[in-house]
Amino acid sequence: MPPLFLSNVSDKQQNFNLEDIYKMEIELTKGGRFNLSKEAPNLKKLAIGLGWQVNQAGQTYDIDASVFMLGANGKVPNEKYFVFYNNLQSPDGSLRHLGDNRTGEGKGDDETIYVDLTKVNSAIQEIVFVVTIHEGQEKNQNFSQIKNAFIKIYNQEARRSLARYNLREAFSQETALEFGRLYKKDGEWRFQAVGEGYNTGLQSFVDKYIVEIKQEEKKVEPKVESSVITHSQNTKQQHIDITKKADISLLKSKLGIILQKKGIDNVVARVALVLDISGSMLHQYTSGAVQAFLERIVPVASRLDDDGKLDVWFFGSTFKRTKSVKETNLDSYIREECGGMKRALLVFKMPSLMLELGGGNNEPLVLRDLIKKYTQEEPSNLPTFIVFLSDGGVTDEKGIKEAIVDAAKYPIFWQFVGLAGSNYGILERLDNMSGRFIDNANFFHLDDLGQITDEQLYERLLNEFPNWMKKARLKGILS
C-alpha cells in the first residue's frame, strides 16, 4: 500500500519512518539471544525498560530493578558497579537508573535503566538485570502474583523498541528474578533473555556477584563505599590468623581508617558482644576462632565505647553475663571465662560454660536481657552497638522478631554475624523485616574467619551502623 500518510514529509523523514516500521521489535523467549551490535550497529545509547502488573487488585508490591556490571571473572570489579535504588549511576557514567517505582502503577515501563555503550568501562564484560520483590518473603508476595512482566531494549533517543522478552514462565514461591543480561562476545554487545527465578532477596545476588577484590584485579576506579556491602582496600590482603595473638595497636590503626572513612571516628557509643556457646560452636571455641573474633571487637570498644569496655554475654539454652573486656584483660579471656574443658557424653571435651548454659539456641532470652540492661538498668542517650556472633540453628523466629521490633524505639543497633553455620532463619531477612519503627539490625555471614582480612571484617561490622545513626537522629531516637 502506498505510504499516503507520509506524503507531507520529506524524503529523509519518510526513510526514517519506514525504517522504524519495517524493523519490527523482536520478541525473545527464555534463553533467546539478540545481537545488538549487528541488528543496530550505530546504536550507542539504549534503554532497558522493565514492567509488570499485579494480579491481586488493591495490593501494593514494591518491586526493585537492580543491575550488576561484571568483569571477565563474573564479579563486579568495584562495588559502585552495583547499581540499584541507593546507587543510581555507575562510576564510569555508562549506566543510569532512573529511580525506584515503589508501587508499579501506571502505564509503560515501571523502571528504566539508561546505558551508554561508549562509556562502559573496558573491564565490564556483562551487565545483569535483576528484579526483586522488596520484603517479598515477609509479605508472602512472589512472582506467581505478577502478570505481564517484561524486559525490553529500545533506542534511548528514537524510543524505538528493538527486542522484548515477555515473562511467560510459571512461578510459585520465587521473590527474585534474573531477567536478562547484556554481554560482550567477540567484541559485540548481545542480549540474552534469562528468566530464572529464585526464592531469595537482593542480598543473595550481592553475595553472588560481589566478593573479595584482590589487589591485582583493582584496575578500575578507586574504591568507593557501598551502602550494601564493602571490601578491603589494604595492599597486602593478610587474612586473619586465628592461631596467633592479635596486634591490638595495629588493629586499632586499621579500625581508625575505617571509622574515619565512614565519618564516625568521633562517635561515642556503648559496645557489647554476644557469643553463641551452643554445642555446635565447639570447634569455633577450640580452634581459637572465637578468641580471635573477640580480639577484633575489643578495639571497637576501645575506640567507641564511653568507658573503653566491651560488655560480654554468652548464650546457649540460657545465657550469662560475664565480666567486661578491656585491652588489659583480653589475653586468654575466652579460656578463662568459659572454664576448663570437661568431658561430655563420654566423647567430646567441652568448655564448662557450654555445659552450664546448655547446647540449644535461645536467642530471644539473651536479646531481652540486653534490652533490659541498656534501657532499664543503664539507660543512656548514647547509641549502643551490639555485635551478636552465632553459627545459626535459629528456632524461635517469632521471639527474635518481637525482641528486635521492640528494641527499634531505643538507641540500640544490632549487628548479627553468622560464623561457619547455617539455618540463620530470620537473621538473614532482617533488611526485609517489617513492623519496626526503624531498621535497627544487619546481618552478614562468614564461612571461615580465616578467609577475610581485618579491614574487611571492620567494613562489614560497621557497614550499616552510620546510616542507622543518621536515621535514628531524624526519628528522635538519638539526639
VEXKOL-675833 format. One record per residue (C-alpha): x, y, z; residue in three letters. Coordinates in Angstrom, 3 decimals, m for minus. Layout:
<rs>
        u        v        w residu
        X        Y        Z    ala
...
</rs>
This chain:
<rs>
        u        v        w residu
    0.000    0.000    0.000    met
    1.405    3.452   m0.876    pro
    2.565    5.414    2.143    pro
   m0.036    8.162    1.575    leu
    0.122    9.194    5.228    phe
    3.739   10.272    4.646    leu
    3.046   12.468    1.646    ser
    3.579   15.723    3.528    asn
    7.018   14.888    4.949    val
   10.466   14.983    3.428    ser
   12.191   12.024    1.781    asp
   14.636   11.909    4.684    lys
   11.773   11.748    7.178    gln
    9.991    9.130    5.056    gln
   13.089    6.935    5.026    asn
   13.499    7.247    8.784    phe
    9.880    6.375    9.499    asn
    9.823    3.490    7.032    leu
   12.947    2.099    8.655    glu
   11.184    2.244   12.013    asp
    8.156    0.481   10.579    ile
    9.938   m2.351    8.818    tyr
   12.448   m3.054   11.550    lys
    9.942   m4.622   13.875    met
   10.558   m5.424   17.509    glu
   11.975   m8.917   18.045    ile
   10.231  m10.974   20.710    glu
   12.502  m13.325   22.618    leu
   11.704  m16.454   24.585    thr
   13.561  m17.692   27.648    lys
   17.207  m18.244   26.752    gly
   16.809  m16.352   23.480    gly
   19.609  m14.065   22.281    arg
   19.754  m10.819   20.316    phe
   22.928   m9.464   18.694    asn
   22.659   m5.756   19.383    leu
   25.861   m4.846   17.530    ser
   24.635   m6.482   14.308    lys
   20.963   m5.511   14.442    glu
   21.624   m1.887   15.437    ala
   25.322   m1.234   14.723    pro
   25.061    2.534   15.131    asn
   23.153    2.449   18.400    leu
   25.217    3.729   21.309    lys
   22.603    4.970   23.755    lys
   19.994    2.409   24.666    leu
   17.440    1.962   27.401    ala
   16.330   m1.086   29.310    ile
   12.682   m0.920   30.303    gly
   11.114   m3.263   32.833    leu
    7.439   m3.555   33.632    gly
    4.892   m5.692   35.467    trp
    1.332   m5.764   36.755    gln
   m0.086   m7.164   39.972    val
   m2.778   m9.847   39.717    asn
   m4.412   m9.011   43.028    gln
   m6.172   m5.665   42.983    ala
   m5.633   m3.424   45.964    gly
   m2.250   m4.885   46.949    gln
    0.934   m2.836   46.759    thr
    4.099   m4.555   45.606    tyr
    7.429   m2.755   45.891    asp
    9.436   m4.324   43.072    ile
   13.001   m3.159   42.503    asp
   15.259   m3.393   39.457    ala
   18.973   m3.718   40.158    ser
   21.984   m4.060   37.869    val
   25.311   m5.838   38.346    phe
   28.107   m4.820   35.986    met
   30.526   m7.747   35.871    leu
   34.108   m8.266   34.808    gly
   35.504  m11.264   32.955    ala
   35.505  m13.258   36.213    asn
   31.753  m12.833   36.654    gly
   32.113  m10.451   39.613    lys
   31.769   m6.684   39.972    val
   35.231   m5.064   39.772    pro
   34.151   m2.362   42.215    asn
   31.110   m2.113   44.491    glu
   29.867    1.012   42.709    lys
   29.266   m1.109   39.622    tyr
   26.294   m2.492   41.525    phe
   23.543   m0.045   40.516    val
   20.301   m0.049   42.481    phe
   17.916    2.283   44.327    tyr
   20.669    3.570   46.659    asn
   23.298    3.922   43.907    asn
   21.665    5.153   40.725    leu
   24.731    5.623   38.496    gln
   27.824    3.571   37.699    ser
   31.196    5.262   38.316    pro
   32.085    5.237   34.613    asp
   28.876    7.149   33.821    gly
   27.699    4.483   31.394    ser
   24.661    3.309   33.313    leu
   21.946    5.402   34.955    arg
   18.981    4.045   36.895    his
   16.010    6.413   36.681    leu
   14.846    5.501   40.164    gly
   12.573    3.245   42.151    asp
    8.891    2.991   41.250    asn
    7.605    1.854   44.646    arg
    4.136    0.822   43.506    thr
    4.462   m0.476   39.948    gly
    1.404    1.553   38.993    glu
    0.946    3.445   35.763    gly
    1.370    2.627   32.090    lys
    4.571    1.703   30.301    gly
    7.853    0.827   31.956    asp
    7.849    0.608   35.736    asp
   11.604    1.097   35.960    glu
   14.115    2.206   33.341    thr
   17.893    1.981   33.062    ile
   19.816    4.059   30.520    tyr
   23.004    2.561   29.070    val
   25.639    4.449   27.073    asp
   27.755    1.768   25.420    leu
   30.509    4.271   24.553    thr
   31.186    4.879   28.240    lys
   31.178    1.301   29.546    val
   34.454    0.598   31.315    asn
   36.591   m1.822   29.314    ser
   36.741   m4.108   32.364    ala
   32.978   m4.707   32.148    ile
   32.038   m7.750   30.080    gln
   28.488   m8.428   31.275    glu
   25.571   m6.400   32.647    ile
   22.966   m8.407   34.588    val
   19.449   m7.082   35.237    phe
   17.756   m8.376   38.386    val
   14.245   m7.746   39.714    val
   13.332   m8.429   43.357    thr
   10.176   m8.041   45.432    ile
   11.019   m5.940   48.471    his
   10.007   m7.783   51.664    glu
    8.505  m10.478   49.450    gly
    9.029  m13.315   51.907    gln
    7.784  m11.259   54.842    glu
    4.624  m10.202   52.992    lys
    4.065  m13.593   51.324    asn
    4.422  m11.947   47.923    gln
    6.027  m13.665   44.949    asn
    6.082  m13.694   41.152    phe
    3.092  m16.030   40.924    ser
    1.057  m12.900   41.725    gln
    2.697  m10.836   38.974    ile
    1.473  m10.754   35.377    lys
    2.620   m9.176   32.109    asn
    6.210   m8.828   33.316    ala
    8.674   m7.853   30.588    phe
   12.108   m6.505   29.825    ile
   12.781   m4.646   26.578    lys
   15.657   m2.903   24.846    ile
   14.959    0.278   22.953    tyr
   16.692    3.201   21.318    asn
   17.053    5.808   24.034    gln
   16.755    8.728   21.626    glu
   14.317    7.461   18.949    ala
   12.322    5.450   21.528    arg
   12.124    2.517   19.088    arg
   11.939   m0.905   20.719    ser
   14.455   m3.437   19.377    leu
   13.875   m6.584   21.415    ala
   11.482   m7.659   24.113    arg
   11.164  m10.621   26.474    tyr
    7.732  m11.232   27.949    asn
    7.920  m13.424   31.008    leu
    5.616  m16.374   30.373    arg
    7.159  m18.875   32.795    glu
    5.054  m20.010   35.758    ala
    6.474  m19.218   39.191    phe
    5.237  m20.240   42.631    ser
    7.372  m19.010   45.548    gln
   10.038  m17.008   43.703    glu
   10.651  m13.497   45.042    thr
   13.615  m12.591   42.807    ala
   14.252  m12.840   39.102    leu
   17.381  m12.662   36.997    glu
   15.585  m11.165   33.990    phe
   18.211  m10.659   31.329    gly
   21.797   m9.735   30.574    arg
   23.820   m7.673   28.143    leu
   27.185   m9.260   27.428    tyr
   30.195   m8.914   25.157    lys
   31.252  m11.694   22.811    lys
   33.851  m11.318   20.069    asp
   33.711   m7.560   20.608    gly
   29.952   m7.408   20.040    glu
   27.225   m6.494   22.518    trp
   24.472   m9.077   22.775    arg
   21.400   m9.572   24.948    phe
   20.058  m12.788   26.434    gln
   16.624  m13.338   27.979    ala
   17.386  m15.291   31.175    val
   14.124  m15.569   33.136    gly
   15.494  m17.502   36.121    glu
   13.521  m17.194   39.356    gly
   14.852  m17.521   42.907    tyr
   13.242  m17.726   46.320    asn
   15.611  m15.188   47.802    thr
   16.265  m11.468   48.201    gly
   18.606   m8.849   46.776    leu
   21.369   m9.640   49.276    gln
   21.770  m13.118   47.778    ser
   22.650  m11.569   44.419    phe
   25.071   m9.252   46.223    val
   26.716  m12.312   47.784    asp
   26.848  m13.979   44.367    lys
   28.347  m11.133   42.376    tyr
   30.321   m9.136   44.964    ile
   33.291  m10.884   46.539    val
   36.679  m10.012   47.978    glu
   38.633   m7.956   45.467    ile
   42.264   m8.927   45.053    lys
   44.737   m6.096   44.651    gln
   45.879   m7.184   41.177    glu
   42.260   m7.011   39.966    glu
   41.796   m3.389   41.018    lys
   42.299   m1.723   37.630    lys
   39.167    0.423   37.600    val
   38.202    3.474   39.616    glu
   39.365    3.807   43.250    pro
   37.138    2.041   45.726    lys
   34.008    3.908   46.713    val
   31.998    2.805   49.709    glu
   28.741    0.954   49.037    ser
   25.696    1.100   51.281    ser
   25.090   m2.627   50.857    val
   28.484   m4.226   51.200    ile
   32.094   m3.077   51.245    thr
   35.509   m4.636   50.933    his
   39.095   m4.014   51.870    ser
   41.499   m1.529   50.354    gln
   44.583   m2.946   52.031    asn
   47.518   m3.833   49.818    thr
   48.816   m6.988   51.475    lys
   45.484   m8.777   51.864    gln
   46.647  m10.606   55.005    gln
   43.858  m12.836   56.219    his
   43.074  m13.262   59.895    ile
   45.271  m15.885   61.541    asp
   43.164  m17.345   64.352    ile
   46.158  m19.243   65.775    thr
   48.152  m16.110   66.621    lys
   47.648  m13.392   69.182    lys
   46.390  m10.203   67.548    ala
   48.422   m6.988   67.483    asp
   45.921   m4.661   69.164    ile
   47.794   m1.493   68.219    ser
   47.768   m2.496   64.566    leu
   44.089   m3.417   64.748    leu
   43.235   m0.022   66.244    lys
   45.113    1.651   63.410    ser
   43.210   m0.342   60.781    lys
   39.926    0.327   62.538    leu
   40.700    4.048   62.744    gly
   40.933    4.266   58.958    ile
   37.543    2.579   58.564    ile
   35.934    4.809   61.209    leu
   37.310    7.939   59.567    gln
   36.149    6.840   56.115    lys
   32.654    6.258   57.443    lys
   32.642    9.590   59.266    gly
   32.175    8.111   62.751    ile
   35.696    8.442   64.188    asp
   34.406   10.923   66.786    asn
   31.311    8.932   67.746    val
   30.911    7.805   71.359    val
   28.841    4.648   71.829    ala
   28.367    1.729   74.167    arg
   29.651   m1.530   72.677    val
   28.596   m5.078   73.566    ala
   29.358   m8.580   72.311    leu
   27.087  m11.638   72.435    val
   28.698  m15.043   71.832    leu
   26.885  m18.244   70.911    asp
   28.221  m21.091   73.064    ile
   25.769  m23.780   71.960    ser
   27.101  m27.260   71.247    gly
   27.546  m26.695   67.510    ser
   30.049  m23.908   68.260    met
   32.536  m26.289   69.896    leu
   35.051  m26.217   67.038    his
   34.993  m22.414   66.882    gln
   35.992  m22.272   70.551    tyr
   38.637  m24.991   70.492    thr
   40.217  m23.712   67.238    ser
   40.700  m20.206   68.637    gly
   38.244  m18.555   66.233    ala
   36.061  m17.072   68.993    val
   39.081  m15.657   70.845    gln
   40.338  m14.179   67.540    ala
   36.936  m12.613   66.899    phe
   36.883  m11.146   70.410    leu
   40.347   m9.658   69.890    glu
   38.987   m7.760   66.890    arg
   35.925   m6.442   68.684    ile
   37.832   m5.065   71.677    val
   39.466   m2.310   69.553    pro
   35.957   m1.220   68.514    val
   35.099   m0.780   72.191    ala
   38.430    0.933   72.827    ser
   37.721    3.495   70.114    arg
   33.961    3.968   70.513    leu
   32.854    2.942   73.998    asp
   32.336    5.651   76.586    asp
   34.383    3.718   79.165    asp
   36.518    1.663   76.783    gly
   34.957   m1.592   77.994    lys
   33.279   m4.316   75.991    leu
   30.267   m5.861   77.744    asp
   30.005   m9.621   77.061    val
   27.181  m12.178   77.096    trp
   27.334  m15.908   76.363    phe
   24.199  m17.811   75.413    phe
   23.003  m21.324   74.707    gly
   19.733  m22.662   76.060    ser
   20.091  m19.903   78.649    thr
   22.573  m17.023   78.996    phe
   25.170  m15.478   81.257    lys
   26.659  m12.013   81.591    arg
   30.389  m12.205   82.146    thr
   32.933   m9.578   83.127    lys
   33.656   m6.771   80.701    ser
   36.725   m6.922   78.475    val
   39.406   m4.291   78.035    lys
   42.782   m4.465   76.378    glu
   44.326   m5.257   79.756    thr
   42.367   m8.495   80.311    asn
   41.928   m9.638   76.718    leu
   44.556  m12.374   76.669    asp
   43.027  m15.812   77.300    ser
   39.652  m14.244   78.085    tyr
   37.664  m16.975   76.339    ile
   39.545  m19.784   78.075    arg
   39.218  m18.181   81.474    glu
   35.543  m17.204   81.209    glu
   34.436  m20.436   79.576    cys
   36.233  m22.583   82.154    gly
   38.271  m25.720   81.746    gly
   37.485  m28.415   79.222    met
   35.157  m31.067   80.583    lys
   34.291  m34.411   79.045    arg
   30.670  m34.657   77.894    ala
   28.767  m37.634   76.580    leu
   31.974  m39.658   77.079    leu
   33.208  m38.315   73.747    val
   33.661  m34.561   73.459    phe
   35.630  m32.193   75.613    lys
   33.566  m29.059   76.096    met
   34.121  m25.774   77.929    pro
   32.365  m25.919   81.290    ser
   30.321  m22.825   80.387    leu
   28.976  m24.657   77.335    met
   27.701  m27.418   79.608    leu
   26.373  m24.903   82.105    glu
   24.330  m22.909   79.563    leu
   23.093  m25.905   77.575    gly
   23.562  m26.867   73.958    gly
   20.485  m25.183   72.466    gly
   19.830  m21.750   70.964    asn
   17.626  m19.327   72.888    asn
   18.298  m16.007   71.207    glu
   15.164  m14.199   72.484    pro
   16.168  m14.748   76.111    leu
   19.554  m13.069   75.748    val
   18.164  m10.366   73.433    leu
   15.664   m9.387   76.115    arg
   18.408   m9.227   78.732    asp
   20.470   m6.854   76.596    leu
   17.457   m4.614   76.075    ile
   16.811   m4.658   79.820    lys
   20.397   m3.672   80.657    lys
   20.624   m0.785   78.198    tyr
   17.116    0.634   78.615    thr
   16.236   m0.052   82.276    gln
   19.373   m0.775   84.274    glu
   21.690    1.639   82.495    glu
   19.607    3.953   80.281    pro
   21.592    6.398   78.167    ser
   21.209    8.796   75.258    asn
   24.326    7.281   73.681    leu
   23.930    4.792   70.825    pro
   24.541    1.154   71.733    thr
   26.313   m1.048   69.181    phe
   25.781   m4.783   69.787    ile
   27.724   m7.464   67.897    val
   25.962  m10.839   68.017    phe
   28.006  m13.879   66.900    leu
   26.266  m17.189   66.163    ser
   26.530  m20.227   63.896    asp
   22.768  m20.341   63.389    gly
   20.365  m23.052   64.364    gly
   17.618  m20.467   64.880    val
   14.370  m21.988   66.166    thr
   12.331  m19.182   67.789    asp
   11.987  m16.740   64.868    glu
    8.901  m15.151   66.387    lys
   10.689  m14.403   69.643    gly
   13.677  m12.894   67.832    ile
   11.475  m10.698   65.674    lys
    9.449   m9.440   68.627    glu
   12.603   m8.523   70.544    ala
   14.172   m6.662   67.600    ile
   10.893   m4.859   66.864    val
   10.522   m3.814   70.497    asp
   14.132   m2.566   70.586    ala
   13.661   m0.406   67.476    ala
   12.369    2.515   69.543    lys
   15.579    2.589   71.604    tyr
   19.078    3.775   70.589    pro
   20.286    0.200   70.039    ile
   21.751   m1.223   66.821    phe
   22.246   m4.982   66.354    trp
   24.977   m6.338   64.089    gln
   24.454  m10.088   63.700    phe
   27.371  m12.148   62.400    val
   26.984  m15.734   61.212    gly
   30.126  m17.842   61.553    leu
   30.554  m21.146   59.693    ala
   26.959  m22.193   60.239    gly
   23.544  m22.495   58.638    ser
   19.841  m22.057   59.350    asn
   20.137  m18.400   60.273    tyr
   16.428  m18.018   59.631    gly
   15.062  m14.557   60.237    ile
   18.565  m13.138   60.775    leu
   19.111  m13.379   57.006    glu
   15.888  m11.445   56.390    arg
   16.461   m8.553   58.786    leu
   16.603   m5.959   55.995    asp
   13.112   m7.039   54.910    asn
   11.627   m7.409   58.395    met
    8.528   m5.251   58.746    ser
    6.839   m3.719   61.764    gly
    9.787   m1.724   63.107    arg
    9.918    1.970   63.949    phe
   13.338    1.989   62.250    ile
   15.593   m0.608   60.610    asp
   17.863   m1.357   63.573    asn
   19.747   m4.521   62.587    ala
   22.036   m6.028   59.975    asn
   23.417   m9.497   59.204    phe
   26.330  m10.981   57.307    phe
   27.923  m14.415   57.444    his
   31.446  m15.781   57.219    leu
   32.235  m19.331   56.177    asp
   35.646  m19.031   57.780    asp
   37.051  m16.186   59.882    leu
   40.487  m17.006   58.480    gly
   39.403  m16.174   54.927    gln
   38.937  m12.425   55.346    ile
   41.148   m9.547   56.404    thr
   40.824   m7.354   59.467    asp
   39.789   m4.447   57.266    glu
   37.066   m6.474   55.601    gln
   35.718   m7.563   58.964    leu
   35.562   m3.956   60.203    tyr
   33.973   m2.793   56.949    glu
   31.189   m5.352   57.341    arg
   30.727   m4.815   61.066    leu
   30.288   m1.077   60.599    leu
   28.527   m1.165   57.249    asn
   25.052   m0.032   58.366    glu
   25.760    1.487   61.789    phe
   26.494    5.026   60.451    pro
   23.295    5.132   58.355    asn
   21.269    3.849   61.295    trp
   22.576    6.701   63.460    met
   21.527    9.259   60.856    lys
   18.039    7.804   60.620    lys
   17.792    7.450   64.401    ala
   18.512   11.164   64.807    arg
   15.820   12.036   62.287    leu
   13.389    9.801   64.201    lys
   14.289   11.404   67.507    gly
   15.821    8.208   68.925    ile
   19.257    9.826   69.143    leu
   19.894   13.462   69.992    ser
</rs>
